[in-house]
Amino acid sequence: MKAHLTRMLETFHGQSFHRQTEQQLKSLQLHSSQLERTIREKDREIDQLRHQIASYQARLQELMGTDELTGLPNRHVFKEHFTHSLKRAVRLGYSLSLMLVDVDHLRDINLRYGHEVGDSVLVEIAKILRSSVREIDVPARWGGEELVAVLHETDAEGAAVVAERVRRRVAMLEVADSRSGKPIKITATIAVASYPQHSSEPQALLEAVGDALNIAKDKGCNVVVIADH
């Protein structure tokens, strides 16, 4: 009888222990699921904060007027300067030219060699552009694979001379493939448009130089072209 009671008590305690273990396990699993949910929510919040920070940094760069990659003035600042400079040229009666530099096949370079190499190309060409114009001229990052410059007191023919100098220097540029170390061939196509030869309006000059660049790219790269009248 005593042995029977002992076995019953052991069975009872065993079942009780088993139920407690199951309850603890379920509790731990529930707690773990809650923690995973919390972590996912926090990850989403962190991603949102990172996106906000990136947006604020981009906006800050824009307000500061500097392109983060090249260190040149950005598109917004350039357009303001160009508009003001053109009005001044019209008022005082001197020539002013717009030079648009397009890096040939930059998208292919990015795909083949990586965006870091493509960024290096833009940085190096920005240095060439900056050092090829005078202190009174204003080079800038127009966007994507394009750089731009205002050339003060310069007609279309004079701007074409500057553009050819930039084109030659770009053609001699050597940027290495980060994997093989071999040099990558770099070229640029450059278009120019001028006041008073092409227009006295900022938007019309921008359109003229853009159209000239597109025509040059269609016919072949690594050239300098002056916009049509």
TITIVO-502989 format. One record per residue: x negated, y, z negated of N, C-alpha, C in turn. Coordinates in nm, 4 decimals. Example, Ala and Ser with C-alpha at 12.3 -4.5 7.8 and 13.67 -1.06 7.14 Angstrom:
<pts>
(pt (-1.3190 -0.5690 -0.7800) (-1.2300 -0.4500 -0.7800) (-1.3200 -0.3300 -0.7800)),
(pt (-1.2850 -0.2250 -0.7080) (-1.3670 -0.1060 -0.7140) (-1.2900 0.0030 -0.7870)),
</pts>
This chain:
<pts>
(pt (-0.0823 -0.1196 0.0000) (0.0000 0.0000 0.0000) (-0.0864 0.1255 0.0000)),
(pt (-0.1852 0.1232 -0.0854) (-0.2760 0.2379 -0.0959) (-0.3505 0.2597 0.0372)),
(pt (-0.3924 0.1477 0.0970) (-0.4618 0.1576 0.2256) (-0.3691 0.2139 0.3321)),
(pt (-0.2444 0.1764 0.3279) (-0.1483 0.2265 0.4252) (-0.1284 0.3772 0.4110)),
(pt (-0.1158 0.4246 0.2862) (-0.1011 0.5674 0.2600) (-0.2243 0.6443 0.3066)),
(pt (-0.3378 0.5842 0.2869) (-0.4634 0.6493 0.3289) (-0.4660 0.6676 0.4800)),
(pt (-0.4247 0.5608 0.5539) (-0.4222 0.5705 0.6994) (-0.3211 0.6755 0.7469)),
(pt (-0.2064 0.6832 0.6776) (-0.1052 0.7823 0.7120) (-0.1574 0.9238 0.6919)),
(pt (-0.2266 0.9417 0.5786) (-0.2833 1.0747 0.5507) (-0.3894 1.1111 0.6533)),
(pt (-0.4711 1.0142 0.6908) (-0.5758 1.0401 0.7908) (-0.5142 1.0751 0.9261)),
(pt (-0.4066 1.0014 0.9585) (-0.3382 1.0288 1.0845) (-0.2767 1.1678 1.0843)),
(pt (-0.2157 1.2024 0.9686) (-0.1528 1.3332 0.9566) (-0.2564 1.4447 0.9688)),
(pt (-0.3654 1.4268 0.8924) (-0.4713 1.5284 0.8974) (-0.5335 1.5369 1.0381)),
(pt (-0.5450 1.4218 1.1056) (-0.6011 1.4202 1.2410) (-0.5122 1.4948 1.3387)),
(pt (-0.3822 1.4671 1.3280) (-0.2886 1.5363 1.4153) (-0.2865 1.6863 1.3880)),
(pt (-0.2927 1.7194 1.2582) (-0.2937 1.8605 1.2197) (-0.4186 1.9288 1.2724)),
(pt (-0.5312 1.8610 1.2607) (-0.6576 1.9174 1.3112) (-0.6524 1.9336 1.4637)),
(pt (-0.5907 1.8341 1.5293) (-0.5802 1.8389 1.6749) (-0.4926 1.9563 1.7188)),
(pt (-0.3800 1.9768 1.6460) (-0.2927 2.0890 1.6791) (-0.3637 2.2220 1.6569)),
(pt (-0.4390 2.2299 1.5478) (-0.5135 2.3529 1.5198) (-0.6170 2.3806 1.6286)),
(pt (-0.6820 2.2729 1.6720) (-0.7828 2.2885 1.7771) (-0.7183 2.3358 1.9070)),
(pt (-0.6021 2.2759 1.9403) (-0.5317 2.3168 2.0608) (-0.4888 2.4627 2.0521)),
(pt (-0.4389 2.5023 1.9350) (-0.3966 2.6404 1.9161) (-0.5145 2.7368 1.9296)),
(pt (-0.6263 2.6990 1.8683) (-0.7461 2.7817 1.8778) (-0.7952 2.7921 2.0223)),
(pt (-0.7882 2.6788 2.0940) (-0.8305 2.6767 2.2332) (-0.7420 2.7672 2.3185)),
(pt (-0.6094 2.7555 2.2979) (-0.5172 2.8412 2.3721) (-0.5403 2.9880 2.3399)),
(pt (-0.5663 3.0156 2.2118) (-0.5912 3.1519 2.1682) (-0.7177 3.2075 2.2344)),
(pt (-0.8228 3.1242 2.2395) (-0.9481 3.1655 2.3020) (-0.9309 3.1873 2.4519)),
(pt (-0.8535 3.0964 2.5162) (-0.8288 3.1105 2.6592) (-0.7508 3.2392 2.6892)),
(pt (-0.6511 3.2676 2.6065) (-0.5716 3.3892 2.6231) (-0.6588 3.5133 2.6053)),
(pt (-0.7421 3.5081 2.5000) (-0.8316 3.6207 2.4726) (-0.9307 3.6404 2.5873)),
(pt (-0.9806 3.5286 2.6409) (-1.0744 3.5345 2.7525) (-1.0084 3.5954 2.8754)),
(pt (-0.8846 3.5561 2.9030) (-0.8114 3.6108 3.0173) (-0.7892 3.7607 3.0007)),
(pt (-0.7569 3.8016 2.8789) (-0.7368 3.9436 2.8520) (-0.8656 4.0221 2.8734)),
(pt (-0.9782 3.9641 2.8279) (-1.1074 4.0297 2.8466) (-1.1430 4.0411 2.9943)),
(pt (-1.1172 3.9350 3.0725) (-1.1452 3.9389 3.2162) (-1.0614 4.0454 3.2847)),
(pt (-0.9335 4.0561 3.2436) (-0.8455 4.1584 3.2992) (-0.8979 4.2981 3.2671)),
(pt (-0.9412 4.3143 3.1435) (-0.9957 4.4437 3.1005) (-1.1216 4.4790 3.1793)),
(pt (-1.2085 4.3776 3.2006) (-1.3318 4.4000 3.2764) (-1.3008 4.4417 3.4197)),
(pt (-1.2022 4.3733 3.4831) (-1.1637 4.4085 3.6203) (-1.1109 4.5513 3.6265)),
(pt (-1.0292 4.5892 3.5272) (-0.9752 4.7247 3.5228) (-1.0870 4.8271 3.5060)),
(pt (-1.1833 4.7951 3.4181) (-1.2958 4.8862 3.3959) (-1.3824 4.8969 3.5207)),
(pt (-1.3985 4.7846 3.5922) (-1.4758 4.7868 3.7174) (-1.4098 4.8797 3.8198)),
(pt (-1.2769 4.8710 3.8272) (-1.2042 4.9584 3.9191) (-1.2213 5.1051 3.8788)),
(pt (-1.2142 5.1296 3.7478) (-1.2326 5.2668 3.6992) (-1.3729 5.3177 3.7317)),
(pt (-1.4732 5.2297 3.7156) (-1.6119 5.2672 3.7455) (-1.6276 5.2972 3.8937)),
(pt (-1.5671 5.2137 3.9797) (-1.5727 5.2376 4.1234) (-1.5089 5.3721 4.1595)),
(pt (-1.3953 5.4022 4.0968) (-1.3283 5.5291 4.1224) (-1.4148 5.6474 4.0788)),
(pt (-1.4797 5.6311 3.9619) (-1.5671 5.7373 3.9121) (-1.6871 5.7571 4.0038)),
(pt (-1.7438 5.6456 4.0537) (-1.8562 5.6562 4.1472) (-1.8154 5.7277 4.2744)),
(pt (-1.6935 5.6959 4.3229) (-1.6429 5.7614 4.4436) (-1.6241 5.9109 4.4188)),
(pt (-1.5717 5.9463 4.3016) (-1.5529 6.0867 4.2681) (-1.6866 6.1594 4.2596)),
(pt (-1.7860 6.0930 4.1981) (-1.9192 6.1532 4.1859) (-1.9786 6.1787 4.3238)),
(pt (-1.9666 6.0779 4.4137) (-2.0189 6.0931 4.5502) (-1.9500 6.2097 4.6219)),
(pt (-1.8190 6.2217 4.6033) (-1.7441 6.3307 4.6665) (-1.7882 6.4661 4.6109)),
(pt (-1.8064 6.4725 4.4775) (-1.8507 6.5965 4.4154) (-1.9909 6.6352 4.4625)),
(pt (-2.0780 6.5339 4.4755) (-2.2141 6.5622 4.5216) (-2.2143 6.6137 4.6643)),
(pt (-2.1314 6.5513 4.7504) (-2.1211 6.5966 4.8890) (-2.0671 6.7396 4.8950)),
(pt (-1.9657 6.7667 4.8142) (-1.9083 6.9015 4.8095) (-2.0106 7.0022 4.7579)),
(pt (-2.0887 6.9609 4.6573) (-2.1934 7.0479 4.6026) (-2.2970 7.0815 4.7084)),
(pt (-2.3375 6.9788 4.7858) (-2.4336 7.0028 4.8936) (-2.3770 7.1004 4.9958)),
(pt (-2.2476 7.0854 5.0248) (-2.1844 7.1752 5.1215) (-2.1827 7.3177 5.0689)),
(pt (-2.1467 7.3328 4.9397) (-2.1426 7.4660 4.8807) (-2.2819 7.5262 4.8721)),
(pt (-2.3814 7.4419 4.8482) (-2.5192 7.4892 4.8436) (-2.5703 7.5233 4.9835)),
(pt (-2.5011 7.4710 5.0857) (-2.5356 7.5044 5.2226) (-2.6481 7.4233 5.2802)),
(pt (-2.6818 7.3110 5.2178) (-2.7960 7.2309 5.2623) (-2.7539 7.0886 5.2946)),
(pt (-2.8023 7.0383 5.4086) (-2.7816 6.8986 5.4426) (-2.8739 6.8134 5.3559)),
(pt (-2.8167 6.7163 5.2869) (-2.8934 6.6387 5.1887) (-3.0065 6.5594 5.2534)),
(pt (-2.9846 6.5067 5.3733) (-3.0854 6.4209 5.4366) (-3.2031 6.5014 5.4910)),
(pt (-3.1748 6.6032 5.5700) (-3.2815 6.6739 5.6411) (-3.3345 6.7965 5.5685)),
(pt (-3.2554 6.8476 5.4745) (-3.2954 6.9710 5.4071) (-3.2664 7.0957 5.4875)),
(pt (-3.2082 7.0800 5.6065) (-3.1705 7.1944 5.6891) (-3.0357 7.2505 5.6427)),
(pt (-3.0027 7.3729 5.6812) (-2.8675 7.4228 5.6563) (-2.7638 7.3278 5.7164)),
(pt (-2.6485 7.3190 5.6518) (-2.5463 7.2283 5.7032) (-2.4565 7.2972 5.8060)),
(pt (-2.3638 7.2206 5.8599) (-2.2768 7.2685 5.9689) (-2.1972 7.3917 5.9266)),
(pt (-2.1431 7.3897 5.8062) (-2.0593 7.4989 5.7577) (-2.1378 7.6297 5.7534)),
(pt (-2.2556 7.6261 5.6934) (-2.3391 7.7460 5.6837) (-2.3838 7.7916 5.8221)),
(pt (-2.4190 7.6950 5.9074) (-2.4654 7.7301 6.0411) (-2.3573 7.8039 6.1202)),
(pt (-2.2335 7.7547 6.1157) (-2.1263 7.8176 6.1932) (-2.1053 7.9621 6.1489)),
(pt (-2.1147 7.9857 6.0186) (-2.1001 8.1226 5.9694) (-2.2145 8.2103 6.0210)),
(pt (-2.3361 8.1576 6.0140) (-2.4521 8.2332 6.0604) (-2.4429 8.2591 6.2110)),
(pt (-2.4045 8.1575 6.2855) (-2.3954 8.1698 6.4308) (-2.2922 8.2752 6.4700)),
(pt (-2.1770 8.2715 6.4071) (-2.0715 8.3689 6.4371) (-2.1186 8.5110 6.4072)),
(pt (-2.1796 8.5292 6.2907) (-2.2291 8.6620 6.2526) (-2.3394 8.7076 6.3484)),
(pt (-2.4307 8.6169 6.3824) (-2.5439 8.6520 6.4693) (-2.4982 8.6883 6.6097)),
(pt (-2.3975 8.6169 6.6607) (-2.3474 8.6452 6.7947) (-2.2790 8.7820 6.7993)),
(pt (-2.2025 8.8127 6.6965) (-2.1379 8.9447 6.6904) (-2.2429 9.0550 6.6889)),
(pt (-2.3501 9.0323 6.6160) (-2.4579 9.1313 6.6080) (-2.5267 9.1462 6.7442)),
(pt (-2.5502 9.0329 6.8117) (-2.6141 9.0375 6.9437) (-2.5279 9.1146 7.0427)),
(pt (-2.3974 9.0935 7.0386) (-2.3054 9.1657 7.1278) (-2.3082 9.3145 7.0956)),
(pt (-2.3079 9.3457 6.9674) (-2.3050 9.4872 6.9266) (-2.4340 9.5596 6.9645)),
(pt (-2.5488 9.4928 6.9493) (-2.6774 9.5568 6.9749) (-2.7275 9.5338 7.1168)),
(pt (-2.6638 9.4410 7.1879) (-2.6966 9.4210 7.3281) (-2.8213 9.3394 7.3551)),
(pt (-2.8486 9.2401 7.2723) (-2.9622 9.1520 7.3021) (-2.9153 9.0084 7.3219)),
(pt (-2.9991 8.9295 7.3877) (-2.9641 8.7899 7.4172) (-2.9692 8.7046 7.2908)),
(pt (-2.8911 8.5971 7.2937) (-2.8926 8.4998 7.1842) (-2.8601 8.3635 7.2437)),
(pt (-2.9344 8.2628 7.2038) (-2.9130 8.1288 7.2604) (-2.8800 8.0273 7.1526)),
(pt (-2.8071 7.9260 7.1968) (-2.7702 7.8130 7.1128) (-2.8355 7.6881 7.1702)),
(pt (-2.9060 7.6136 7.0877) (-2.9752 7.4926 7.1319) (-2.9210 7.3721 7.0549)),
(pt (-2.8739 7.2720 7.1277) (-2.8165 7.1521 7.0671) (-2.9052 7.0319 7.0991)),
(pt (-2.9517 6.9660 6.9948) (-3.0445 6.8525 7.0082) (-2.9718 6.7239 6.9700)),
(pt (-2.9684 6.6289 7.0619) (-2.9024 6.5004 7.0374) (-3.0076 6.3893 7.0427)),
(pt (-3.0201 6.3135 6.9327) (-3.1165 6.2033 6.9273) (-3.0630 6.0887 7.0119)),
(pt (-3.1380 6.0499 7.1128) (-3.0920 5.9453 7.2046) (-3.0849 5.8092 7.1348)),
(pt (-2.9727 5.7412 7.1543) (-2.9553 5.6017 7.1110) (-2.9739 5.5828 6.9603)),
(pt (-2.9388 5.6835 6.8804) (-2.9586 5.6707 6.7357) (-2.8716 5.5593 6.6767)),
(pt (-2.7515 5.5427 6.7305) (-2.6642 5.4358 6.6797) (-2.7259 5.2985 6.7053)),
(pt (-2.7865 5.2825 6.8224) (-2.8541 5.1553 6.8522) (-2.9728 5.1340 6.7584)),
(pt (-3.0445 5.2409 6.7283) (-3.1575 5.2318 6.6349) (-3.1078 5.1893 6.4969)),
(pt (-2.9967 5.2474 6.4536) (-2.9397 5.2101 6.3239) (-2.9009 5.0624 6.3204)),
(pt (-2.8383 5.0156 6.4278) (-2.7944 4.8763 6.4329) (-2.9116 4.7794 6.4401)),
(pt (-3.0122 4.8147 6.5170) (-3.1246 4.7231 6.5396) (-3.2263 4.7247 6.4262)),
(pt (-3.2550 4.8457 6.3742) (-3.3636 4.8574 6.2766) (-3.3162 4.8928 6.1357)),
(pt (-3.1898 4.9336 6.1225) (-3.1372 4.9708 5.9911) (-3.1211 5.1215 5.9772)),
(pt (-3.0282 5.1614 5.8918) (-2.9966 5.3028 5.8754) (-3.1107 5.3810 5.8107)),
(pt (-3.1937 5.3145 5.7312) (-3.3065 5.3849 5.6709) (-3.4025 5.4337 5.7785)),
(pt (-3.4247 5.3505 5.8803) (-3.5105 5.3912 5.9917) (-3.4440 5.5059 6.0687)),
(pt (-3.3131 5.4931 6.0931) (-3.2403 5.6002 6.1602) (-3.2473 5.7311 6.0844)),
(pt (-3.2367 5.7232 5.9523) (-3.2487 5.8440 5.8702) (-3.3889 5.9042 5.8823)),
(pt (-3.4896 5.8189 5.8848) (-3.6279 5.8669 5.8996) (-3.6462 5.9409 6.0314)),
(pt (-3.5832 5.8888 6.1376) (-3.5897 5.9547 6.2681) (-3.5314 6.0957 6.2587)),
(pt (-3.4142 6.1079 6.1974) (-3.3512 6.2390 6.1833) (-3.4367 6.3347 6.1012)),
(pt (-3.4950 6.2840 5.9941) (-3.5797 6.3675 5.9084) (-3.7000 6.4195 5.9866)),
(pt (-3.7639 6.3316 6.0641) (-3.8827 6.3714 6.1400) (-3.8480 6.4706 6.2509)),
(pt (-3.7351 6.4488 6.3180) (-3.6952 6.5416 6.4239) (-3.6548 6.6762 6.3642)),
(pt (-3.5954 6.6744 6.2458) (-3.5626 6.7995 6.1773) (-3.6900 6.8792 6.1484)),
(pt (-3.7964 6.8095 6.1096) (-3.9247 6.8762 6.0856) (-3.9789 6.9376 6.2149)),
(pt (-3.9674 6.8624 6.3245) (-4.0135 6.9132 6.4541) (-3.9348 7.0378 6.4934)),
(pt (-3.8035 7.0319 6.4776) (-3.7194 7.1457 6.5144) (-3.7538 7.2674 6.4304)),
(pt (-3.7681 7.2481 6.3012) (-3.7986 7.3595 6.2114) (-3.9310 7.4267 6.2468)),
(pt (-4.0297 7.3445 6.2803) (-4.1625 7.3991 6.3101) (-4.1755 7.4507 6.4537)),
(pt (-4.0748 7.4257 6.5374) (-4.0802 7.4677 6.6779) (-4.0122 7.6011 6.7033)),
(pt (-3.9384 7.6497 6.6054) (-3.8699 7.7779 6.6215) (-3.9320 7.8816 6.5289)),
(pt (-3.8986 8.0087 6.5532) (-3.9536 8.1167 6.4727) (-3.8804 8.1298 6.3393)),
(pt (-3.9374 8.2086 6.2496) (-3.8755 8.2287 6.1184) (-3.7397 8.2971 6.1302)),
(pt (-3.7217 8.3811 6.2311) (-3.5930 8.4507 6.2462) (-3.4851 8.3594 6.3030)),
(pt (-3.5255 8.2470 6.3636) (-3.4287 8.1510 6.4187) (-3.3789 8.0595 6.3074)),
(pt (-3.2644 7.9971 6.3299) (-3.2034 7.9127 6.2260) (-3.1717 7.7739 6.2804)),
(pt (-3.2515 7.6724 6.2439) (-3.2173 7.5342 6.2772) (-3.1220 7.4780 6.1715)),
(pt (-3.0415 7.3775 6.2094) (-2.9445 7.3213 6.1150) (-2.9080 7.1794 6.1549)),
(pt (-2.8442 7.1087 6.0623) (-2.7879 6.9761 6.0907) (-2.6440 6.9954 6.1352)),
(pt (-2.6164 6.9612 6.2607) (-2.4812 6.9778 6.3130) (-2.3923 6.8623 6.2710)),
(pt (-2.4495 6.7421 6.2632) (-2.3722 6.6257 6.2207) (-2.4088 6.5035 6.3023)),
(pt (-2.3974 6.3835 6.2413) (-2.4291 6.2608 6.3131) (-2.5714 6.2614 6.3626)),
(pt (-2.5883 6.2455 6.4946) (-2.7219 6.2429 6.5538) (-2.7611 6.3775 6.6134)),
(pt (-2.6886 6.4844 6.5788) (-2.7110 6.6141 6.6412) (-2.7678 6.7184 6.5442)),
(pt (-2.8671 6.7924 6.5938) (-2.9221 6.9088 6.5265) (-2.8987 7.0286 6.6166)),
(pt (-2.9075 7.1482 6.5603) (-2.8744 7.2675 6.6372) (-2.9617 7.3826 6.5899)),
(pt (-2.9741 7.4855 6.6735) (-3.0508 7.6037 6.6324) (-2.9988 7.7273 6.7043)),
(pt (-2.9993 7.8393 6.6344) (-2.9737 7.9700 6.6944) (-3.1088 8.0332 6.7234)),
(pt (-3.1279 8.0772 6.8469) (-3.2523 8.1426 6.8878) (-3.2219 8.2892 6.9158)),
(pt (-3.2676 8.3760 6.8276) (-3.2386 8.5186 6.8388) (-3.3232 8.5842 6.9477)),
(pt (-3.2613 8.6842 7.0143) (-3.3298 8.7620 7.1182) (-3.3970 8.6697 7.2201)),
(pt (-3.3235 8.5661 7.2593) (-3.3758 8.4659 7.3534) (-3.2696 8.4344 7.4578)),
(pt (-3.3051 8.4458 7.5861) (-3.2099 8.4119 7.6914) (-3.2166 8.2622 7.7213)),
(pt (-3.1372 8.2167 7.8186) (-3.1265 8.0735 7.8471) (-3.2601 8.0146 7.8914)),
(pt (-3.3312 8.0879 7.9762) (-3.4598 8.0368 8.0259) (-3.5612 8.0264 7.9119)),
(pt (-3.5624 8.1261 7.8237) (-3.6521 8.1209 7.7083) (-3.6163 8.0076 7.6140)),
(pt (-3.4861 7.9859 7.5962) (-3.4403 7.8759 7.5106) (-3.4789 7.7411 7.5697)),
(pt (-3.4734 7.7316 7.7031) (-3.5115 7.6059 7.7691) (-3.6590 7.5749 7.7469)),
(pt (-3.7418 7.6790 7.7397) (-3.8846 7.6582 7.7106) (-3.9026 7.6004 7.5701)),
(pt (-3.8310 7.6577 7.4732) (-3.8365 7.6064 7.3365) (-3.7846 7.4628 7.3319)),
(pt (-3.6736 7.4382 7.4009) (-3.6136 7.3042 7.4036) (-3.7092 7.2014 7.4628)),
(pt (-3.7792 7.2397 7.5681) (-3.8748 7.1473 7.6304) (-3.9890 7.1160 7.5339)),
(pt (-4.0314 7.2151 7.4573) (-4.1355 7.1914 7.3578) (-4.0871 7.0910 7.2530)),
(pt (-3.9641 7.1075 7.2091) (-3.9071 7.0139 7.1111) (-3.8960 6.8745 7.1727)),
(pt (-3.8476 6.8676 7.2969) (-3.8303 6.7377 7.3631) (-3.9624 6.6629 7.3740)),
(pt (-4.0676 6.7336 7.4118) (-4.1997 6.6703 7.4268) (-4.2513 6.6192 7.2917)),
(pt (-4.2327 6.6991 7.1893) (-4.2820 6.6590 7.0569) (-4.2046 6.5380 7.0034)),
(pt (-4.0743 6.5348 7.0304) (-3.9943 6.4189 6.9885) (-4.0409 6.2940 7.0619)),
(pt (-4.0703 6.3071 7.1916) (-4.1139 6.1923 7.2723) (-4.2470 6.1354 7.2226)),
(pt (-4.3269 6.2183 7.1553) (-4.4543 6.1720 7.0999) (-4.4408 6.1189 6.9573)),
(pt (-4.3214 6.1338 6.9019) (-4.2978 6.0902 6.7650) (-4.3053 5.9384 6.7528)),
(pt (-4.3690 5.8921 6.6469) (-4.3769 5.7484 6.6211) (-4.3154 5.7168 6.4848)),
(pt (-4.2085 5.6404 6.4879) (-4.1453 5.5906 6.3659) (-4.1551 5.4396 6.3706)),
(pt (-4.2077 5.3794 6.2638) (-4.2361 5.2358 6.2654) (-4.1155 5.1535 6.2225)),
(pt (-4.1016 5.0380 6.2858) (-4.0053 4.9363 6.2426) (-4.0514 4.8863 6.1055)),
(pt (-3.9642 4.8953 6.0057) (-4.0024 4.8588 5.8692) (-4.0363 4.7112 5.8546)),
(pt (-3.9882 4.6278 5.9488) (-4.0154 4.4842 5.9396) (-4.1412 4.4432 6.0157)),
(pt (-4.1539 4.4901 6.1381) (-4.2685 4.4482 6.2199) (-4.3839 4.5479 6.2159)),
(pt (-4.3522 4.6719 6.1782) (-4.4546 4.7752 6.1775) (-4.4801 4.8359 6.3135)),
(pt (-4.4116 4.7864 6.4160) (-4.4325 4.8373 6.5517) (-4.3607 4.9714 6.5696)),
(pt (-4.4195 5.0619 6.6506) (-4.3566 5.1928 6.6719) (-4.2280 5.1818 6.7532)),
(pt (-4.1330 5.2654 6.7223) (-4.0047 5.2700 6.7919) (-4.0029 5.3923 6.8835)),
(pt (-3.9639 5.3724 7.0080) (-3.9582 5.4811 7.1042) (-3.8435 5.5750 7.0698)),
(pt (-3.8758 5.7027 7.0531) (-3.7764 5.8028 7.0185) (-3.7731 5.9110 7.1257)),
(pt (-3.6531 5.9476 7.1706) (-3.6371 6.0597 7.2632) (-3.5146 6.1417 7.2223)),
(pt (-3.5041 6.2611 7.2793) (-3.3889 6.3471 7.2517) (-3.3462 6.4187 7.3788)),
(pt (-3.2172 6.4418 7.3895) (-3.1604 6.5203 7.4982) (-3.1170 6.6543 7.4405)),
(pt (-3.1524 6.7628 7.5084) (-3.1297 6.8965 7.4518) (-3.0578 6.9850 7.5531)),
(pt (-2.9552 7.0547 7.5055) (-2.8804 7.1482 7.5898) (-2.8887 7.2879 7.5298)),
(pt (-2.8838 7.3896 7.6164) (-2.8845 7.5281 7.5701) (-2.7739 7.6064 7.6410)),
(pt (-2.7182 7.7030 7.5684) (-2.6224 7.7975 7.6239) (-2.6518 7.9329 7.5601)),
(pt (-2.6231 8.0410 7.6315) (-2.6676 8.1722 7.5849) (-2.5630 8.2809 7.6041)),
(pt (-2.5774 8.3845 7.5230) (-2.5078 8.5108 7.5436) (-2.6093 8.6069 7.6051)),
(pt (-2.5778 8.6824 7.7090) (-2.4444 8.6975 7.7702) (-2.4198 8.6053 7.8892)),
(pt (-2.5134 8.5182 7.9195) (-2.5047 8.4375 8.0418) (-2.3818 8.3474 8.0449)),
(pt (-2.3441 8.2910 7.9310) (-2.2368 8.1913 7.9322) (-2.1088 8.2373 7.8620)),
(pt (-2.1225 8.3116 7.7546) (-2.0027 8.3617 7.6863) (-2.0442 8.4561 7.5731)),
(pt (-1.9487 8.5325 7.5256) (-1.9709 8.6186 7.4096) (-1.8909 8.5705 7.2896)),
(pt (-1.8244 8.4540 7.3047) (-1.7419 8.3991 7.1974) (-1.8090 8.2750 7.1375)),
(pt (-1.8128 8.2642 7.0035) (-1.8797 8.1505 6.9380) (-1.8274 8.0150 6.9838)),
(pt (-1.6957 7.9981 6.9857) (-1.6386 7.8684 7.0216) (-1.6668 7.8337 7.1670)),
(pt (-1.6622 7.9334 7.2537) (-1.6881 7.9095 7.3955) (-1.8336 7.8679 7.4176)),
(pt (-1.9260 7.9267 7.3435) (-2.0668 7.8880 7.3556) (-2.0892 7.7464 7.3025)),
(pt (-2.0227 7.7150 7.1925) (-2.0329 7.5792 7.1377) (-1.9788 7.4762 7.2369)),
(pt (-1.8676 7.5089 7.3013) (-1.8102 7.4179 7.4007) (-1.9008 7.4058 7.5226)),
(pt (-1.9604 7.5172 7.5646) (-2.0484 7.5154 7.6816) (-2.1712 7.4289 7.6570)),
(pt (-2.2323 7.4439 7.5410) (-2.3525 7.3654 7.5120) (-2.3158 7.2181 7.4910)),
(pt (-2.1979 7.1923 7.4339) (-2.1534 7.0538 7.4162) (-2.1248 6.9855 7.5480)),
(pt (-2.0588 7.0584 7.6401) (-2.0307 7.0027 7.7729) (-2.1604 6.9735 7.8487)),
(pt (-2.2557 7.0659 7.8386) (-2.3839 7.0470 7.9070) (-2.4561 6.9242 7.8530)),
(pt (-2.4491 6.9050 7.7229) (-2.5138 6.7887 7.6619) (-2.4487 6.6597 7.7087)),
(pt (-2.3163 6.6567 7.7144) (-2.2459 6.5354 7.7587) (-2.2812 6.4997 7.9027)),
(pt (-2.2907 6.6003 7.9885) (-2.3266 6.5755 8.1283) (-2.4684 6.5191 8.1371)),
(pt (-2.5590 6.5780 8.0587) (-2.6978 6.5314 8.0592) (-2.7082 6.3874 8.0082)),
(pt (-2.6303 6.3542 7.9070) (-2.6340 6.2182 7.8520) (-2.5781 6.1179 7.9520)),
(pt (-2.4772 6.1599 8.0276) (-2.4193 6.0706 8.1283) (-2.5178 6.0423 8.2415)),
(pt (-2.5968 6.1428 8.2776) (-2.6910 6.1275 8.3879) (-2.8204 6.0589 8.3449)),
(pt (-2.8486 6.0596 8.2152) (-2.9744 6.0048 8.1654) (-3.0222 6.0870 8.0475)),
(pt (-3.1041 6.0255 7.9635) (-3.1474 6.0904 7.8403) (-3.2864 6.1516 7.8560)),
(pt (-3.3329 6.2110 7.7458) (-3.4688 6.2652 7.7389) (-3.4901 6.3776 7.8390)),
(pt (-3.3938 6.4709 7.8449) (-3.4027 6.5853 7.9357) (-3.3568 6.7127 7.8628)),
(pt (-3.3892 6.8271 7.9235) (-3.3393 6.9569 7.8793) (-3.2483 7.0113 7.9879)),
(pt (-3.1308 7.0608 7.9492) (-3.0351 7.1104 8.0472) (-2.9771 7.2431 7.9995)),
(pt (-2.9574 7.3370 8.0941) (-2.8932 7.4643 8.0661) (-2.7473 7.4548 8.1095)),
(pt (-2.6580 7.5071 8.0265) (-2.5145 7.5004 8.0566) (-2.4836 7.5714 8.1875)),
(pt (-2.3781 7.5258 8.2534) (-2.3325 7.5919 8.3762) (-2.2717 7.7266 8.3434)),
(pt (-2.2668 7.8145 8.4396) (-2.2059 7.9474 8.4222) (-2.0559 7.9328 8.4104)),
</pts>
